[in-house]
Amino acid sequence: MRDSLPYVLILYYSRHGATRSMAEQLAAGVESCPGIEARLRTVPPVSPTCEAVDPEIPEEGAIYAELDDLRHCAGLALGSPTRFGNMAAPLKHFIDSTSALWLNGALVDKPATAFTSTSSLHGGQETTLISMLLPLLHHGMVYAGLSYRETDLMTTTSGGTPYGASHLAGQRSDQPLSDVERRLVRAQGKRLARLTLALARLEEEA
């Protein structure tokens, strides 16, 4: 059953909570636009121990994503902390399970974006965003980063890139989002929502 309103799926992995905070701010940006909803979903950690099984529902935060969350979304935002300049394995593991959606073209022409957090300023923010961009392009999605109309991009001394919002979480991953980072990630959510609604109208007219 489809929801009455189209939704943007905000799919993220967060180890210490920084990426989750970004996801929540991005959701606020999405829902600042009338006529669309944000759906927050996460993914379970990947365990090297085959016998380890996580509970079906996380103890806190968003529930785990299912393929149907992705199949029926009108837009998508991927979020991950960096792992050596790449997205975290749990998010990659989930994305690697989406071959059926790729074969059916379920995500073609839907808008998408990405966001990330790192413990150091030059800890791989842009490469991590690009690592999330690659599978989105393979799915035929339309990628939307942050425009330099967001003047914070010119002055930020923490997070923020044209490839997508980012956050400098600090060595202990305990630094809260700065005002600039919060504005940028909300602007990214709002931009994604506007593009999602516009592309949905074009699809209906086609």
N, C-alpha and C positions, 0 to 999 in steps of 0.2 A: 504494500500500500504506500502510495506516495504522500509526502507531507503536503499540506495546503500551501506552504511557501517553499520556494527553492532554498537550498542551503549550501553554504560553503563548508566543506569538510576541513577542519584544522587538525591535521594528523601529525603528532609529534612524539618524540622520545625525550624524557628528561630524567637525569640521574639525581641531581641535587636540587631541582626546582627552578633553576633559572630559565630554562627553555619553556617550562610550563607557565611561568609568569608572562613570558612573551606571548605564548599562545592565548592566554586570557586577555591580554591587551589587544591582540589582533582581533579576537572575537568581538571585543567592544567596538573596534573600528568597523567591522563588518556590520554589526547591528545598529550602527549609527545611521545606516541607510535603510529607509523604509522598504518593505516588500521582500526582505531576505533574512535568513537566519544563519547563525553560526552553529556548527556541530563539532564539539571538541571530542577527539578520540586519541588514545595513546596506543602503544604497543608494548608487549611484555619484554623483559630482558632476555637475552640469549645466554643460556647456561652451557658451560663446557661439559657439565655432567649430564649425561643422557637421562638419568633417572630423576633428575630434579624437575618438579612440576610446580608451576606457580598457580595460585588460586585463580578461578575463572574471572573473578572481579577484583581489581586492584584495591588495596586498603584505602587509598586516597586518590584524588584527582579523577580524570576522565576514565571512562570504561575503555576496554580494549576494542580496537577497530575490527570490523568484519569487512569482507570484500564488498558486500552490498552497500556499506556506507560509502565506499568509493564509487561503486557502479552508479549510484543514483544521485551523487552530488552534482551541483551545478558549477562549482568551482572548488579549487583545492589549494591549501597551504600546507607545505611540509616544513617541520621544524626539528632540528637536531643540534646537540652540542657537537663540537668537533672531535674527531678521533684521528690524530695525525693528519690533519688537513682534509679529512673525509667525513661523510656522515657516519653516525654510530651504527654498529652492526645490527641492533634490533630493528631499526627503521629500514635498513637495507634488506634484512631478512624478510620483512613484510612486503616490501616493494618487489622482491624477487618472486613473491607468490602471486603476482598479478598478471601472469601470462595470459590467462583466459580473457581478462579485460582487454589486453592488447590485441589478441586475436579477433575479438568482436568489435574493436574500435570504440569501446564504451566511453573513452575519455577524449576522443578526437574533438578538437575545436573548443574545448572547455578551458577557461583561464586558470592559471596556476601561479604560485609564487613560493618562496622559501624564506626561512629565517633561521638564525643560529646564535649560539653563545659560546664564548671561549674564555679561558682563564687568563690569557694574556692578549694584549692588543694586537700583536702580530702572530697570533697562534693559529692562523688558518681560516679566518672568517670567510674570505672570498672564495677560497678553494672548496671549502665545505658547502657553500651555497651553490657553487658550480656542480659539485658532485650530486646534489639533489636535482639540479636543473636537467642533467643528462637523461635520466629515465622519463622525466616529464616530456621532453622532446620526442623520445621514442614512442610515447603514448599519443603523440600528435596534439599535445596541449599547447595553449598559447601562453607563453611566459610573460609575466609582468613584474618587473622589479620596482625600485623606487625612483621616481622622477626627481630631477634637480629643481623642480618647482618647490620641492621641500627644501627650503633654504638651510635647514639644520644640517643637511649633508655637506655644506660648504664650511661649517664651523665646528662640527662635532670633534671632540677630543676623546670620545669613548667609542661607542658602536655607531653603525650606520654606513651602508654601502649602496651603490646603485643596483647591485645584484639582489638586494633584499636587506631587511632589517637585521641588525646584529647587536649583541650585548657583551660588554666586558664584565665578566662575572667575578674576576679576581682569582687569586691563587687557591682560595678555599671555596670558590664558587658561592660566596655569600654576599656579594655586593648587589644591592637592589638596582632595578632599572633606574637610570638617570632620567631627568625630565626630557632631555633630548631623545634618548632611546625610546621612551614611552610615546612621545609624539610621533616618532618615525614609524614605530610598529603599528600604531593606531592608523596613521595615514596609509600604510600599506594595506591594512585590512579594509579601509574605506575604498581605496582604489580597486582592490580585488572585487569588492561587492558591486561597485558601479560597473566594472567591466563584465562581471558575471550576468548582471541584469541586462546589459546592452546586448551581449552575445546571445543570451536566451531569447530575446525579442527577435534578433536576426534569424535564429534557428526556426522560430515559429512562423516567420514570414517566408522562409525558403520553400 
